[in-house]
Amino acid sequence: QYLSKEPGTFGGHDKLKIYGLLDCTSALRHVSNGNYIRHRVFFADEETAITAGYRPCGICMKPAYQRWKTDKIEK
């Protein structure tokens, strides 16, 4: 974990290892229900999230998710 003075541009869930846009409807719904908050993480950029082992959200990042899914199947 690293604290930063710069706000993150992507949010994620540390147990599910998913990252996505800060305004993702799925994530915001879970946050509003109180289910997501203790596992919420933030990333400066997509590269940082991927390097940390997170995958793209299938809701708010469909093209990136499809690429990730295709790459995973091909391996």
C-alpha positions, 0 to 999 in steps of 0.5 A: 500500500502506498499513500499518495497526494495525487488522487487515483483515476481508477478504483478497485476491489482488493479481494476480487482483484478488479479495477475500473472507472471511478464512476462505474455504476456497479462499484458505486452501487456496492459502495452505496450499500456499504459492501465495498468500502473496506476493500476499495483501493485506488490506482493512479493509472491502468498500468499500475492496476494491471501490474498489481495483478488486477483485471478490468471491470466487465461493466465499465471497461468492456473493451479492456475486459474482453481483451483480458478475457481473450488473453486469459483463454489463449494462455 
